[in-house]
Structures are given as structure tokens and as C-alpha cells.
Amino acid sequence: MPETPSPSTTQAAHDPHFSRVVSRLASEFSNVHHSSTVSRCVDAAHHGAKDVTGRATPDLVERIARQHLQVLALAFAEQH
């Protein structure tokens, strides 16, 4: 895993709707990203969706966060 885990928890980890998203994505990307990175991506996706559309459903947030995590994984792979 390329990231150093962050000791702080994110808002997503405390919201029951988004904690499920974090759990699914953390499992999906467990061999690539630390769970704190997944949480931060879910938070960023949540805020971005709210800013752009005025709402942030768990499905939309999960799709956006998954895309971010895939891009991060590709960028990391290109460095090594």
C-alpha cells in the first residue's frame, strides 16, 4: 500500500449510508489503497456531488469515489 494511514476519521466513516460505501470500496481496493485513503475519497466524492448536483446519494458517491480510486491506482502503478 503506497499511502501512510491517517489517524483522523472522516465524515463518511460515521454516516451509516456512506460507511457501507467505504466498506465496499475498502474491500475492493484492499490490495491497492489503505482504508483511510478510501474514506477520504468517499468524503471528497460526497462533497463534490453535493457541490455539483445539490445532493449526494450513496450510489453516486460510490461511483465517483471508485473512479477516483482507480485513477489513483493507475497513477501509482505508472510510478513503479
C-alpha positions in Angstrom: 0.0 0.0 0.0 1.5 3.3 -1.0 -0.2 5.6 1.5 0.5 6.3 5.1 -2.6 5.9 7.1 -4.2 9.0 8.6 -5.2 8.8 12.2 -8.2 11.0 11.7 -11.6 9.5 10.8 -13.7 11.0 8.0 -17.3 12.0 8.0 -18.1 9.1 5.7 -17.0 6.6 8.4 -19.7 7.9 10.8 -22.6 8.1 8.4 -24.4 4.7 8.1 -25.2 5.2 4.4 -21.7 6.1 3.5 -19.9 3.8 5.9 -21.3 0.9 3.7 -19.8 2.6 0.7 -16.5 2.9 2.5 -16.6 -0.7 3.5 -17.3 -2.0 0.0 -14.6 0.2 -1.6 -12.1 -0.6 1.1 -12.6 -4.3 0.4 -12.5 -3.8 -3.4 -9.2 -1.8 -3.2 -7.7 -3.5 -0.2 -4.6 -4.6 -2.1 -4.1 -1.1 -3.5 -5.2 1.6 -1.0 -5.3 2.0 2.7 -8.8 2.3 4.2 -8.1 5.9 5.2 -7.5 6.8 1.6 -10.8 5.2 0.6 -12.6 7.2 3.3 -11.0 10.4 2.1 -12.1 9.6 -1.5 -15.6 8.9 -0.3 -15.7 12.2 1.6 -14.3 14.1 -1.4 -16.9 12.4 -3.7 -19.7 13.3 -1.3 -18.7 16.9 -1.2 -18.2 17.1 -4.9 -21.6 15.6 -5.7 -23.3 18.0 -3.2 -21.5 21.0 -4.8 -22.4 20.0 -8.4 -25.8 18.4 -8.1 -27.1 19.7 -4.7 -27.4 16.1 -3.4 -25.2 13.1 -2.8 -26.8 9.7 -2.9 -24.7 6.7 -1.8 -24.8 5.2 -5.3 -23.5 8.4 -6.9 -20.9 8.9 -4.2 -19.7 5.3 -4.6 -19.4 5.6 -8.4 -17.4 8.9 -8.1 -15.1 7.5 -5.3 -14.5 4.3 -7.3 -13.4 6.3 -10.3 -11.0 8.4 -8.1 -9.5 5.3 -6.5 -9.0 3.7 -9.9 -7.2 6.8 -11.2 -5.0 6.9 -8.1 -4.1 3.2 -8.5 -3.2 3.8 -12.2 -1.0 6.8 -11.3 0.7 4.9 -8.6 1.3 1.9 -10.9 2.9 4.2 -13.5 5.4 5.5 -11.0 6.7 2.0 -10.2 
